[in-house]
């Protein structure tokens, strides 16, 4: 994510354009794990997934997500 001299974060479509400042709610979200059934349908596993932080540009909808280390510092090392 590009930042200006003041540390404000902008989306890639409007660097230094105030209308394209990225917003972060400081809430956490998740990418939910999904598996495929034998019949080709999918099922979602809301108790498994990756915690993420989201940054959104309200002007153009550009979104970036980052893995949230604060919630799951041992992701991938559980064995
Ligand atoms: Zn934008």
PDB file of the backbone (N, CA, C, O) and the ligand in Angstrom, with CONECT records:
HET     ZN  A 101       1
ATOM      1  N   UNK A   1       0.837  -1.181   0.000  1.00  0.00           N
ATOM      2  CA  UNK A   1       0.000   0.000   0.000  1.00  0.00           C
ATOM      3  C   UNK A   1       0.878   1.238   0.000  1.00  0.00           C
ATOM      4  O   UNK A   1       1.735   1.380   0.872  1.00  0.00           O
ATOM      5  N   UNK A   2       0.689   2.130  -0.945  1.00  0.00           N
ATOM      6  CA  UNK A   2       1.474   3.376  -0.941  1.00  0.00           C
ATOM      7  C   UNK A   2       1.044   4.313   0.184  1.00  0.00           C
ATOM      8  O   UNK A   2      -0.144   4.452   0.475  1.00  0.00           O
ATOM      9  N   UNK A   3       2.042   4.958   0.817  1.00  0.00           N
ATOM     10  CA  UNK A   3       1.790   5.955   1.857  1.00  0.00           C
ATOM     11  C   UNK A   3       2.409   7.277   1.421  1.00  0.00           C
ATOM     12  O   UNK A   3       3.435   7.306   0.742  1.00  0.00           O
ATOM     13  N   UNK A   4       1.762   8.373   1.827  1.00  0.00           N
ATOM     14  CA  UNK A   4       2.353   9.678   1.532  1.00  0.00           C
ATOM     15  C   UNK A   4       3.283  10.074   2.678  1.00  0.00           C
ATOM     16  O   UNK A   4       3.479   9.293   3.610  1.00  0.00           O
ATOM     17  N   UNK A   5       3.861  11.283   2.619  1.00  0.00           N
ATOM     18  CA  UNK A   5       4.826  11.732   3.627  1.00  0.00           C
ATOM     19  C   UNK A   5       4.227  11.798   5.025  1.00  0.00           C
ATOM     20  O   UNK A   5       4.952  11.717   6.017  1.00  0.00           O
ATOM     21  N   UNK A   6       2.905  11.947   5.108  1.00  0.00           N
ATOM     22  CA  UNK A   6       2.232  12.012   6.403  1.00  0.00           C
ATOM     23  C   UNK A   6       1.839  10.626   6.922  1.00  0.00           C
ATOM     24  O   UNK A   6       1.255  10.511   8.000  1.00  0.00           O
ATOM     25  N   UNK A   7       2.151   9.591   6.171  1.00  0.00           N
ATOM     26  CA  UNK A   7       1.819   8.230   6.586  1.00  0.00           C
ATOM     27  C   UNK A   7       0.416   7.803   6.229  1.00  0.00           C
ATOM     28  O   UNK A   7      -0.012   6.716   6.616  1.00  0.00           O
ATOM     29  N   UNK A   8      -0.320   8.637   5.492  1.00  0.00           N
ATOM     30  CA  UNK A   8      -1.665   8.266   5.071  1.00  0.00           C
ATOM     31  C   UNK A   8      -1.573   7.223   3.954  1.00  0.00           C
ATOM     32  O   UNK A   8      -0.693   7.291   3.095  1.00  0.00           O
ATOM     33  N   UNK A   9      -2.466   6.290   3.981  1.00  0.00           N
ATOM     34  CA  UNK A   9      -2.438   5.197   3.017  1.00  0.00           C
ATOM     35  C   UNK A   9      -3.435   5.471   1.895  1.00  0.00           C
ATOM     36  O   UNK A   9      -4.594   5.802   2.144  1.00  0.00           O
ATOM     37  N   UNK A  10      -2.968   5.329   0.665  1.00  0.00           N
ATOM     38  CA  UNK A  10      -3.825   5.545  -0.502  1.00  0.00           C
ATOM     39  C   UNK A  10      -3.876   4.292  -1.345  1.00  0.00           C
ATOM     40  O   UNK A  10      -2.970   3.460  -1.288  1.00  0.00           O
ATOM     41  N   UNK A  11      -4.936   4.153  -2.129  1.00  0.00           N
ATOM     42  CA  UNK A  11      -5.036   2.998  -3.013  1.00  0.00           C
ATOM     43  C   UNK A  11      -4.167   3.225  -4.245  1.00  0.00           C
ATOM     44  O   UNK A  11      -3.712   4.340  -4.500  1.00  0.00           O
ATOM     45  N   UNK A  12      -3.948   2.183  -4.987  1.00  0.00           N
ATOM     46  CA  UNK A  12      -3.066   2.253  -6.150  1.00  0.00           C
ATOM     47  C   UNK A  12      -3.667   3.088  -7.276  1.00  0.00           C
ATOM     48  O   UNK A  12      -2.945   3.500  -8.184  1.00  0.00           O
ATOM     49  N   UNK A  13      -4.976   3.345  -7.235  1.00  0.00           N
ATOM     50  CA  UNK A  13      -5.636   4.108  -8.287  1.00  0.00           C
ATOM     51  C   UNK A  13      -5.644   5.609  -8.028  1.00  0.00           C
ATOM     52  O   UNK A  13      -6.104   6.374  -8.875  1.00  0.00           O
ATOM     53  N   UNK A  14      -5.136   6.050  -6.858  1.00  0.00           N
ATOM     54  CA  UNK A  14      -5.193   7.478  -6.565  1.00  0.00           C
ATOM     55  C   UNK A  14      -4.167   7.906  -5.540  1.00  0.00           C
ATOM     56  O   UNK A  14      -4.513   8.506  -4.523  1.00  0.00           O
ATOM     57  N   UNK A  15      -2.909   7.603  -5.801  1.00  0.00           N
ATOM     58  CA  UNK A  15      -1.848   7.967  -4.868  1.00  0.00           C
ATOM     59  C   UNK A  15      -1.835   9.484  -4.689  1.00  0.00           C
ATOM     60  O   UNK A  15      -1.780  10.238  -5.660  1.00  0.00           O
ATOM     61  N   UNK A  16      -1.886   9.918  -3.420  1.00  0.00           N
ATOM     62  CA  UNK A  16      -1.922  11.334  -3.023  1.00  0.00           C
ATOM     63  C   UNK A  16      -3.209  12.044  -3.418  1.00  0.00           C
ATOM     64  O   UNK A  16      -3.272  13.272  -3.370  1.00  0.00           O
ATOM     65  N   UNK A  17      -4.226  11.303  -3.805  1.00  0.00           N
ATOM     66  CA  UNK A  17      -5.553  11.883  -4.064  1.00  0.00           C
ATOM     67  C   UNK A  17      -6.407  11.615  -2.826  1.00  0.00           C
ATOM     68  O   UNK A  17      -6.698  10.458  -2.521  1.00  0.00           O
ATOM     69  N   UNK A  18      -6.818  12.677  -2.099  1.00  0.00           N
ATOM     70  CA  UNK A  18      -7.552  12.482  -0.838  1.00  0.00           C
ATOM     71  C   UNK A  18      -8.803  11.610  -0.978  1.00  0.00           C
ATOM     72  O   UNK A  18      -9.212  10.953  -0.020  1.00  0.00           O
ATOM     73  N   UNK A  19      -9.409  11.602  -2.165  1.00  0.00           N
ATOM     74  CA  UNK A  19     -10.610  10.776  -2.347  1.00  0.00           C
ATOM     75  C   UNK A  19     -10.293   9.291  -2.360  1.00  0.00           C
ATOM     76  O   UNK A  19     -11.192   8.465  -2.206  1.00  0.00           O
ATOM     77  N   UNK A  20      -9.025   8.941  -2.543  1.00  0.00           N
ATOM     78  CA  UNK A  20      -8.620   7.535  -2.612  1.00  0.00           C
ATOM     79  C   UNK A  20      -7.857   7.094  -1.363  1.00  0.00           C
ATOM     80  O   UNK A  20      -7.064   6.153  -1.415  1.00  0.00           O
ATOM     81  N   UNK A  21      -8.102   7.780  -0.234  1.00  0.00           N
ATOM     82  CA  UNK A  21      -7.447   7.353   1.004  1.00  0.00           C
ATOM     83  C   UNK A  21      -8.054   6.032   1.459  1.00  0.00           C
ATOM     84  O   UNK A  21      -9.275   5.872   1.462  1.00  0.00           O
ATOM     85  N   UNK A  22      -7.214   5.100   1.837  1.00  0.00           N
ATOM     86  CA  UNK A  22      -7.683   3.785   2.261  1.00  0.00           C
ATOM     87  C   UNK A  22      -8.193   3.853   3.700  1.00  0.00           C
ATOM     88  O   UNK A  22      -7.591   4.509   4.551  1.00  0.00           O
ATOM     89  N   UNK A  23      -9.303   3.173   3.960  1.00  0.00           N
ATOM     90  CA  UNK A  23      -9.905   3.142   5.287  1.00  0.00           C
ATOM     91  C   UNK A  23      -9.712   1.752   5.895  1.00  0.00           C
ATOM     92  O   UNK A  23      -9.767   0.737   5.201  1.00  0.00           O
ATOM     93  N   UNK A  24      -9.484   1.736   7.204  1.00  0.00           N
ATOM     94  CA  UNK A  24      -9.346   0.484   7.938  1.00  0.00           C
ATOM     95  C   UNK A  24     -10.170   0.611   9.198  1.00  0.00           C
ATOM     96  O   UNK A  24      -9.954   1.533   9.984  1.00  0.00           O
ATOM     97  N   UNK A  25     -11.110  -0.295   9.411  1.00  0.00           N
ATOM     98  CA  UNK A  25     -11.990  -0.205  10.571  1.00  0.00           C
ATOM     99  C   UNK A  25     -11.329  -0.699  11.849  1.00  0.00           C
ATOM    100  O   UNK A  25     -11.901  -0.550  12.929  1.00  0.00           O
ATOM    101  N   UNK A  26     -10.132  -1.285  11.753  1.00  0.00           N
ATOM    102  CA  UNK A  26      -9.446  -1.930  12.881  1.00  0.00           C
ATOM    103  C   UNK A  26     -10.169  -3.179  13.361  1.00  0.00           C
ATOM    104  O   UNK A  26      -9.759  -3.780  14.354  1.00  0.00           O
ATOM    105  N   UNK A  27     -11.222  -3.576  12.687  1.00  0.00           N
ATOM    106  CA  UNK A  27     -11.862  -4.855  12.978  1.00  0.00           C
ATOM    107  C   UNK A  27     -11.086  -5.949  12.261  1.00  0.00           C
ATOM    108  O   UNK A  27     -10.285  -5.684  11.365  1.00  0.00           O
ATOM    109  N   UNK A  28     -11.339  -7.166  12.670  1.00  0.00           N
ATOM    110  CA  UNK A  28     -10.719  -8.306  12.010  1.00  0.00           C
ATOM    111  C   UNK A  28     -11.771  -9.086  11.241  1.00  0.00           C
ATOM    112  O   UNK A  28     -12.938  -9.133  11.628  1.00  0.00           O
ATOM    113  N   UNK A  29     -11.343  -9.690  10.156  1.00  0.00           N
ATOM    114  CA  UNK A  29     -12.225 -10.476   9.309  1.00  0.00           C
ATOM    115  C   UNK A  29     -11.557 -11.823   9.062  1.00  0.00           C
ATOM    116  O   UNK A  29     -10.512 -12.110   9.646  1.00  0.00           O
ATOM    117  N   UNK A  30     -12.142 -12.646   8.211  1.00  0.00           N
ATOM    118  CA  UNK A  30     -11.539 -13.948   7.968  1.00  0.00           C
ATOM    119  C   UNK A  30     -11.765 -14.407   6.543  1.00  0.00           C
ATOM    120  O   UNK A  30     -12.797 -14.134   5.931  1.00  0.00           O
ATOM    121  N   UNK A  31     -10.778 -15.107   6.040  1.00  0.00           N
ATOM    122  CA  UNK A  31     -10.959 -15.886   4.821  1.00  0.00           C
ATOM    123  C   UNK A  31     -11.307 -17.279   5.312  1.00  0.00           C
ATOM    124  O   UNK A  31     -10.475 -17.956   5.915  1.00  0.00           O
ATOM    125  N   UNK A  32     -12.521 -17.701   5.058  1.00  0.00           N
ATOM    126  CA  UNK A  32     -12.998 -18.973   5.571  1.00  0.00           C
ATOM    127  C   UNK A  32     -12.531 -20.132   4.709  1.00  0.00           C
ATOM    128  O   UNK A  32     -12.548 -20.060   3.480  1.00  0.00           O
ATOM    129  N   UNK A  33     -12.119 -21.192   5.368  1.00  0.00           N
ATOM    130  CA  UNK A  33     -11.703 -22.389   4.642  1.00  0.00           C
ATOM    131  C   UNK A  33     -12.912 -22.991   3.926  1.00  0.00           C
ATOM    132  O   UNK A  33     -14.018 -22.997   4.467  1.00  0.00           O
ATOM    133  N   UNK A  34     -12.704 -23.490   2.727  1.00  0.00           N
ATOM    134  CA  UNK A  34     -13.771 -24.121   1.960  1.00  0.00           C
ATOM    135  C   UNK A  34     -13.251 -25.464   1.437  1.00  0.00           C
ATOM    136  O   UNK A  34     -12.096 -25.579   1.029  1.00  0.00           O
ATOM    137  N   UNK A  35     -14.115 -26.464   1.457  1.00  0.00           N
ATOM    138  CA  UNK A  35     -13.755 -27.800   0.985  1.00  0.00           C
ATOM    139  C   UNK A  35     -14.745 -28.212  -0.093  1.00  0.00           C
ATOM    140  O   UNK A  35     -15.863 -27.702  -0.154  1.00  0.00           O
ATOM    141  N   UNK A  36     -14.322 -29.137  -0.939  1.00  0.00           N
ATOM    142  CA  UNK A  36     -15.176 -29.626  -2.011  1.00  0.00           C
ATOM    143  C   UNK A  36     -15.721 -31.001  -1.653  1.00  0.00           C
ATOM    144  O   UNK A  36     -14.966 -31.894  -1.269  1.00  0.00           O
ATOM    145  N   UNK A  37     -17.032 -31.168  -1.781  1.00  0.00           N
ATOM    146  CA  UNK A  37     -17.668 -32.471  -1.556  1.00  0.00           C
ATOM    147  C   UNK A  37     -17.437 -33.378  -2.762  1.00  0.00           C
ATOM    148  O   UNK A  37     -17.042 -32.910  -3.830  1.00  0.00           O
ATOM    149  N   UNK A  38     -17.686 -34.678  -2.590  1.00  0.00           N
ATOM    150  CA  UNK A  38     -17.506 -35.626  -3.695  1.00  0.00           C
ATOM    151  C   UNK A  38     -18.450 -35.336  -4.856  1.00  0.00           C
ATOM    152  O   UNK A  38     -18.146 -35.671  -6.001  1.00  0.00           O
ATOM    153  N   UNK A  39     -19.609 -34.708  -4.563  1.00  0.00           N
ATOM    154  CA  UNK A  39     -20.560 -34.405  -5.641  1.00  0.00           C
ATOM    155  C   UNK A  39     -20.234 -33.084  -6.345  1.00  0.00           C
ATOM    156  O   UNK A  39     -20.994 -32.637  -7.204  1.00  0.00           O
ATOM    157  N   UNK A  40     -19.129 -32.471  -5.990  1.00  0.00           N
ATOM    158  CA  UNK A  40     -18.716 -31.246  -6.657  1.00  0.00           C
ATOM    159  C   UNK A  40     -19.186 -29.974  -5.989  1.00  0.00           C
ATOM    160  O   UNK A  40     -18.742 -28.885  -6.355  1.00  0.00           O
ATOM    161  N   UNK A  41     -20.077 -30.087  -5.015  1.00  0.00           N
ATOM    162  CA  UNK A  41     -20.502 -28.894  -4.286  1.00  0.00           C
ATOM    163  C   UNK A  41     -19.438 -28.543  -3.245  1.00  0.00           C
ATOM    164  O   UNK A  41     -18.517 -29.318  -2.990  1.00  0.00           O
ATOM    165  N   UNK A  42     -19.586 -27.380  -2.664  1.00  0.00           N
ATOM    166  CA  UNK A  42     -18.611 -26.908  -1.684  1.00  0.00           C
ATOM    167  C   UNK A  42     -19.284 -26.722  -0.337  1.00  0.00           C
ATOM    168  O   UNK A  42     -20.493 -26.502  -0.263  1.00  0.00           O
ATOM    169  N   UNK A  43     -18.509 -26.810   0.715  1.00  0.00           N
ATOM    170  CA  UNK A  43     -18.999 -26.409   2.029  1.00  0.00           C
ATOM    171  C   UNK A  43     -17.949 -25.550   2.713  1.00  0.00           C
ATOM    172  O   UNK A  43     -16.744 -25.753   2.563  1.00  0.00           O
ATOM    173  N   UNK A  44     -18.447 -24.588   3.466  1.00  0.00           N
ATOM    174  CA  UNK A  44     -17.587 -23.634   4.147  1.00  0.00           C
ATOM    175  C   UNK A  44     -17.397 -24.052   5.592  1.00  0.00           C
ATOM    176  O   UNK A  44     -18.308 -24.589   6.222  1.00  0.00           O
ATOM    177  N   UNK A  45     -16.207 -23.800   6.110  1.00  0.00           N
ATOM    178  CA  UNK A  45     -15.857 -24.177   7.471  1.00  0.00           C
ATOM    179  C   UNK A  45     -15.541 -22.905   8.260  1.00  0.00           C
ATOM    180  O   UNK A  45     -14.381 -22.503   8.360  1.00  0.00           O
ATOM    181  N   UNK A  46     -16.588 -22.268   8.823  1.00  0.00           N
ATOM    182  CA  UNK A  46     -16.362 -20.979   9.481  1.00  0.00           C
ATOM    183  C   UNK A  46     -15.470 -21.044  10.704  1.00  0.00           C
ATOM    184  O   UNK A  46     -14.999 -20.010  11.178  1.00  0.00           O
ATOM    185  N   UNK A  47     -15.223 -22.260  11.236  1.00  0.00           N
ATOM    186  CA  UNK A  47     -14.327 -22.362  12.387  1.00  0.00           C
ATOM    187  C   UNK A  47     -12.865 -22.540  11.957  1.00  0.00           C
ATOM    188  O   UNK A  47     -11.972 -22.650  12.798  1.00  0.00           O
ATOM    189  N   UNK A  48     -12.633 -22.567  10.635  1.00  0.00           N
ATOM    190  CA  UNK A  48     -11.258 -22.677  10.138  1.00  0.00           C
ATOM    191  C   UNK A  48     -11.042 -21.610   9.067  1.00  0.00           C
ATOM    192  O   UNK A  48     -11.918 -21.360   8.238  1.00  0.00           O
ATOM    193  N   UNK A  49      -9.882 -20.995   9.096  1.00  0.00           N
ATOM    194  CA  UNK A  49      -9.605 -19.978   8.099  1.00  0.00           C
ATOM    195  C   UNK A  49      -8.437 -19.115   8.507  1.00  0.00           C
ATOM    196  O   UNK A  49      -7.664 -19.462   9.400  1.00  0.00           O
ATOM    197  N   UNK A  50      -8.322 -17.997   7.844  1.00  0.00           N
ATOM    198  CA  UNK A  50      -7.197 -17.095   8.051  1.00  0.00           C
ATOM    199  C   UNK A  50      -7.733 -15.748   8.527  1.00  0.00           C
ATOM    200  O   UNK A  50      -8.534 -15.134   7.823  1.00  0.00           O
ATOM    201  N   UNK A  51      -7.314 -15.269   9.704  1.00  0.00           N
ATOM    202  CA  UNK A  51      -7.730 -13.940  10.151  1.00  0.00           C
ATOM    203  C   UNK A  51      -6.999 -12.869   9.335  1.00  0.00           C
ATOM    204  O   UNK A  51      -5.793 -12.954   9.104  1.00  0.00           O
ATOM    205  N   UNK A  52      -7.758 -11.870   8.911  1.00  0.00           N
ATOM    206  CA  UNK A  52      -7.166 -10.814   8.084  1.00  0.00           C
ATOM    207  C   UNK A  52      -7.634  -9.428   8.534  1.00  0.00           C
ATOM    208  O   UNK A  52      -8.664  -9.276   9.190  1.00  0.00           O
ATOM    209  N   UNK A  53      -6.839  -8.429   8.157  1.00  0.00           N
ATOM    210  CA  UNK A  53      -7.231  -7.031   8.287  1.00  0.00           C
ATOM    211  C   UNK A  53      -7.532  -6.533   6.881  1.00  0.00           C
ATOM    212  O   UNK A  53      -6.862  -6.927   5.927  1.00  0.00           O
ATOM    213  N   UNK A  54      -8.525  -5.676   6.746  1.00  0.00           N
ATOM    214  CA  UNK A  54      -8.927  -5.198   5.418  1.00  0.00           C
ATOM    215  C   UNK A  54      -8.773  -3.687   5.328  1.00  0.00           C
ATOM    216  O   UNK A  54      -9.088  -2.958   6.270  1.00  0.00           O
ATOM    217  N   UNK A  55      -8.284  -3.229   4.182  1.00  0.00           N
ATOM    218  CA  UNK A  55      -8.180  -1.805   3.858  1.00  0.00           C
ATOM    219  C   UNK A  55      -8.987  -1.579   2.592  1.00  0.00           C
ATOM    220  O   UNK A  55      -8.840  -2.314   1.615  1.00  0.00           O
ATOM    221  N   UNK A  56      -9.848  -0.551   2.609  1.00  0.00           N
ATOM    222  CA  UNK A  56     -10.776  -0.335   1.508  1.00  0.00           C
ATOM    223  C   UNK A  56     -10.745   1.112   1.055  1.00  0.00           C
ATOM    224  O   UNK A  56     -10.674   2.026   1.877  1.00  0.00           O
ATOM    225  N   UNK A  57     -10.797   1.322  -0.268  1.00  0.00           N
ATOM    226  CA  UNK A  57     -10.944   2.662  -0.836  1.00  0.00           C
ATOM    227  C   UNK A  57     -12.421   2.855  -1.157  1.00  0.00           C
ATOM    228  O   UNK A  57     -12.982   2.132  -1.980  1.00  0.00           O
ATOM    229  N   UNK A  58     -13.058   3.847  -0.497  1.00  0.00           N
ATOM    230  CA  UNK A  58     -14.475   4.085  -0.741  1.00  0.00           C
ATOM    231  C   UNK A  58     -14.731   4.748  -2.082  1.00  0.00           C
ATOM    232  O   UNK A  58     -15.868   4.760  -2.555  1.00  0.00           O
ATOM    233  N   UNK A  59     -13.702   5.300  -2.703  1.00  0.00           N
ATOM    234  CA  UNK A  59     -13.886   5.968  -3.984  1.00  0.00           C
ATOM    235  C   UNK A  59     -14.006   4.965  -5.140  1.00  0.00           C
ATOM    236  O   UNK A  59     -14.904   5.077  -5.975  1.00  0.00           O
ATOM    237  N   UNK A  60     -13.096   3.987  -5.182  1.00  0.00           N
ATOM    238  CA  UNK A  60     -13.082   3.082  -6.333  1.00  0.00           C
ATOM    239  C   UNK A  60     -13.279   1.618  -5.951  1.00  0.00           C
ATOM    240  O   UNK A  60     -13.401   0.762  -6.826  1.00  0.00           O
ATOM    241  N   UNK A  61     -13.310   1.324  -4.647  1.00  0.00           N
ATOM    242  CA  UNK A  61     -13.549  -0.046  -4.220  1.00  0.00           C
ATOM    243  C   UNK A  61     -12.323  -0.924  -4.117  1.00  0.00           C
ATOM    244  O   UNK A  61     -12.425  -2.100  -3.768  1.00  0.00           O
ATOM    245  N   UNK A  62     -11.167  -0.365  -4.418  1.00  0.00           N
ATOM    246  CA  UNK A  62      -9.937  -1.144  -4.303  1.00  0.00           C
ATOM    247  C   UNK A  62      -9.792  -1.636  -2.873  1.00  0.00           C
ATOM    248  O   UNK A  62      -9.989  -0.870  -1.929  1.00  0.00           O
ATOM    249  N   UNK A  63      -9.450  -2.909  -2.703  1.00  0.00           N
ATOM    250  CA  UNK A  63      -9.356  -3.523  -1.383  1.00  0.00           C
ATOM    251  C   UNK A  63      -8.057  -4.305  -1.271  1.00  0.00           C
ATOM    252  O   UNK A  63      -7.638  -4.977  -2.213  1.00  0.00           O
ATOM    253  N   UNK A  64      -7.430  -4.209  -0.115  1.00  0.00           N
ATOM    254  CA  UNK A  64      -6.262  -5.030   0.187  1.00  0.00           C
ATOM    255  C   UNK A  64      -6.501  -5.711   1.522  1.00  0.00           C
ATOM    256  O   UNK A  64      -7.058  -5.114   2.444  1.00  0.00           O
ATOM    257  N   UNK A  65      -6.082  -6.950   1.619  1.00  0.00           N
ATOM    258  CA  UNK A  65      -6.174  -7.665   2.883  1.00  0.00           C
ATOM    259  C   UNK A  65      -4.801  -8.155   3.285  1.00  0.00           C
ATOM    260  O   UNK A  65      -3.967  -8.491   2.445  1.00  0.00           O
ATOM    261  N   UNK A  66      -4.583  -8.188   4.595  1.00  0.00           N
ATOM    262  CA  UNK A  66      -3.312  -8.641   5.153  1.00  0.00           C
ATOM    263  C   UNK A  66      -3.592  -9.634   6.270  1.00  0.00           C
ATOM    264  O   UNK A  66      -4.533  -9.469   7.047  1.00  0.00           O
ATOM    265  N   UNK A  67      -2.782 -10.642   6.336  1.00  0.00           N
ATOM    266  CA  UNK A  67      -2.874 -11.625   7.408  1.00  0.00           C
ATOM    267  C   UNK A  67      -2.733 -10.920   8.752  1.00  0.00           C
ATOM    268  O   UNK A  67      -1.846 -10.085   8.926  1.00  0.00           O
ATOM    269  N   UNK A  68      -3.611 -11.256   9.712  1.00  0.00           N
ATOM    270  CA  UNK A  68      -3.604 -10.605  11.020  1.00  0.00           C
ATOM    271  C   UNK A  68      -2.775 -11.433  12.003  1.00  0.00           C
ATOM    272  O   UNK A  68      -3.284 -12.359  12.635  1.00  0.00           O
ATOM    273  N   UNK A  69      -1.515 -11.091  12.119  1.00  0.00           N
ATOM    274  CA  UNK A  69      -0.612 -11.804  13.030  1.00  0.00           C
ATOM    275  C   UNK A  69      -1.034 -11.669  14.484  1.00  0.00           C
ATOM    276  O   UNK A  69      -0.751 -12.550  15.297  1.00  0.00           O
ATOM    277  N   UNK A  70      -1.710 -10.572  14.821  1.00  0.00           N
ATOM    278  CA  UNK A  70      -2.105 -10.357  16.219  1.00  0.00           C
ATOM    279  C   UNK A  70      -3.086 -11.413  16.696  1.00  0.00           C
ATOM    280  O   UNK A  70      -3.099 -11.746  17.881  1.00  0.00           O
ATOM    281  N   UNK A  71      -3.902 -11.946  15.808  1.00  0.00           N
ATOM    282  CA  UNK A  71      -4.901 -12.938  16.198  1.00  0.00           C
ATOM    283  C   UNK A  71      -4.391 -14.370  16.116  1.00  0.00           C
ATOM    284  O   UNK A  71      -4.869 -15.240  16.845  1.00  0.00           O
ATOM    285  N   UNK A  72      -3.449 -14.618  15.259  1.00  0.00           N
ATOM    286  CA  UNK A  72      -3.014 -15.997  15.061  1.00  0.00           C
ATOM    287  C   UNK A  72      -1.524 -16.039  14.737  1.00  0.00           C
ATOM    288  O   UNK A  72      -1.144 -16.327  13.602  1.00  0.00           O
ATOM    289  N   UNK A  73      -0.670 -15.751  15.738  1.00  0.00           N
ATOM    290  CA  UNK A  73       0.768 -15.677  15.451  1.00  0.00           C
ATOM    291  C   UNK A  73       1.375 -17.014  15.062  1.00  0.00           C
ATOM    292  O   UNK A  73       2.479 -17.045  14.518  1.00  0.00           O
ATOM    293  N   UNK A  74       0.691 -18.118  15.323  1.00  0.00           N
ATOM    294  CA  UNK A  74       1.258 -19.432  15.030  1.00  0.00           C
ATOM    295  C   UNK A  74       0.640 -20.088  13.817  1.00  0.00           C
ATOM    296  O   UNK A  74       0.807 -21.292  13.618  1.00  0.00           O
ATOM    297  N   UNK A  75      -0.083 -19.315  12.983  1.00  0.00           N
ATOM    298  CA  UNK A  75      -0.710 -19.897  11.803  1.00  0.00           C
ATOM    299  C   UNK A  75       0.334 -20.611  10.947  1.00  0.00           C
ATOM    300  O   UNK A  75       1.398 -20.062  10.663  1.00  0.00           O
ATOM    301  N   UNK A  76       0.021 -21.831  10.542  1.00  0.00           N
ATOM    302  CA  UNK A  76       0.933 -22.602   9.708  1.00  0.00           C
ATOM    303  C   UNK A  76       1.955 -23.404  10.475  1.00  0.00           C
ATOM    304  O   UNK A  76       2.680 -24.210   9.891  1.00  0.00           O
ATOM    305  N   UNK A  77       2.025 -23.190  11.800  1.00  0.00           N
ATOM    306  CA  UNK A  77       3.003 -23.921  12.611  1.00  0.00           C
ATOM    307  C   UNK A  77       2.330 -24.855  13.610  1.00  0.00           C
ATOM    308  O   UNK A  77       2.971 -25.331  14.547  1.00  0.00           O
ATOM    309  N   UNK A  78       1.028 -25.120  13.412  1.00  0.00           N
ATOM    310  CA  UNK A  78       0.305 -25.941  14.378  1.00  0.00           C
ATOM    311  C   UNK A  78       0.636 -27.415  14.237  1.00  0.00           C
ATOM    312  O   UNK A  78       0.263 -28.205  15.104  1.00  0.00           O
ATOM    313  N   UNK A  79       1.314 -27.805  13.190  1.00  0.00           N
ATOM    314  CA  UNK A  79       1.680 -29.212  12.990  1.00  0.00           C
ATOM    315  C   UNK A  79       0.727 -29.977  12.161  1.00  0.00           C
ATOM    316  O   UNK A  79       0.930 -31.168  11.926  1.00  0.00           O
TER     317      UNK A  79
HETATM  318 ZN    ZN A 101      -9.277   4.224  -4.909  1.00  0.00          ZN
END
